[in-house]
Amino acid sequence: MDVTIYHNPACGTSTNTLALIRHAGIEPTVIEYLKTPPDRATLKDLITRTGMKVHDVLRQKGTPYGELGLGPDMPKDILLDAMMAHPILINRPLVVTPKGVKLCRPSDMVLDLLPEGPLPDFIKDDGEPALRDTAVTGDDAGFLAALASADLPADDLNEPGRSFFAFRSLSGELLGYGGFELYDAEAFLRSLVVLSERRGAGVGKAIVARLARRAFDLGGRRLWLMTTTGAPFFEAIKFKRVDRTDAPANILATRQAQGLCPSSAAVLTRPIYL
Ligand SMILES: CC(C)(COP(=O)(O)OP(=O)(O)OC[C@H]1O[C@@H](n2cnc3c(N)ncnc32)[C@H](O)[C@@H]1OP(=O)(O)O)[C@@H](O)C(=O)NCCC(=O)NCCS
């Protein structure tokens, strides 16, 4: 399979993505785009093929994004001009394979673009395992058993607007489940459970990163959740506790907020950043 990666060797996500491609037995064409940026037409074509808006492929952290006064409502030609003038504004890594083009954040999103089939397990350089996700329904027996073992609500799993996934290691071992409900840009994270023998090894953090990206691709820009016991975990992965009254109306109207979760449950939120 022909694979090209627009790579920044100083970026952990880009380095993990390149390592995952090689882990799959593929030696890609590596373009260090800060040294040899794509021309404008190529960049525009790559972004179009990701299916994302130009602004979604703009990197904000550690770039002149703020200084240049860039924003999501600016015309895409101005954003492209800025990326050409300052290639650090191009988020990384963009990966091209015969299966498509993707901004691979988190890095294991690259697995969507590579041949299917099991691989040896892979641990990223921050200690988290690389994961594959597959959609599950609210009738999935393993999902229901995992929710029951963690005392998490299951009464409304088959109501519309919910997306649930099973998460496996690259060798195919089941590690956990999670999902979200999407209300415009607000993604209500729920039903997160790591199998008890797999806890404490970065799986929960990796699942949240994958769920955030899946929600982002459907228009989600902020994560919300309610939990009675999980707040310390979510605070460790950069969620902030907020007062229940600070949550938007569509989050307060969820079945969980309306009764499935006790009123004493903590409310936590964080933006989705790629
Ligand atoms: C909560 C849960 C998902 C965490 O999964 P996990 O795979 O054990 O967590 P991770 O190993 O990814 O931990 C990520 C970070 O959170 C921290 N963390 C995990 N559990 C924690 C806890 N109970 N208290 C404080 N910090 C915690 C870890 O130390 C780690 O921090 P680091 O990145 O600084 O090292 C898992 O314990 C679980 O399934 N619990 C039962 C169901 C549940 O409570 N779900 C959440 C409510 S929806």
The ligand as a Gaussian input file, in Angstrom:
#p B3LYP/6-31G(d) Opt

LIG

0 1
 C      -12.730000       5.484000      35.239000
 C      -12.060000       4.498000      34.288000
 C      -12.730000       4.594000      32.920000
 C      -10.568000       4.894000      34.156000
 O       -9.946000       4.051000      33.190000
 P       -8.397000       3.614000      33.302000
 O       -8.027000       2.919000      32.038000
 O       -8.163000       2.904000      34.564000
 O       -7.678000       5.058000      33.392000
 P       -6.256000       5.472000      32.765000
 O       -5.267000       4.411000      33.085000
 O       -6.443000       5.833000      31.338000
 O       -5.926000       6.786000      33.603000
 C       -5.684000       8.045000      32.994000
 C       -5.263000       9.022000      34.060000
 O       -6.291000       9.136000      35.046000
 C       -5.776000       8.817000      36.328000
 N       -6.807000       8.062000      37.047000
 C       -7.429000       6.930000      36.644000
 N       -8.339000       6.546000      37.571000
 C       -8.274000       7.457000      38.562000
 C       -8.934000       7.610000      39.800000
 N       -9.886000       6.754000      40.179000
 N       -8.579000       8.658000      40.587000
 C       -7.645000       9.555000      40.197000
 N       -6.973000       9.462000      39.014000
 C       -7.287000       8.431000      38.228000
 C       -4.569000       7.953000      36.066000
 O       -3.646000       8.003000      37.139000
 C       -4.023000       8.572000      34.811000
 O       -3.310000       9.751000      35.138000
 P       -1.935000      10.127000      34.371000
 O       -2.330000      10.316000      32.912000
 O       -1.511000      11.381000      35.049000
 O       -1.059000       8.951000      34.574000
 C      -12.113000       3.032000      34.816000
 O      -11.625000       3.000000      36.128000
 C      -13.518000       2.444000      34.828000
 O      -13.951000       1.829000      33.838000
 N      -14.262000       2.601000      35.943000
 C      -15.627000       2.085000      36.057000
 C      -16.634000       2.848000      35.221000
 C      -16.614000       4.352000      35.457000
 O      -16.477000       4.847000      36.560000
 N      -16.757000       5.127000      34.349000
 C      -16.699000       6.584000      34.385000
 C      -18.029000       7.186000      34.573000
 S      -18.934000       7.314000      33.041000

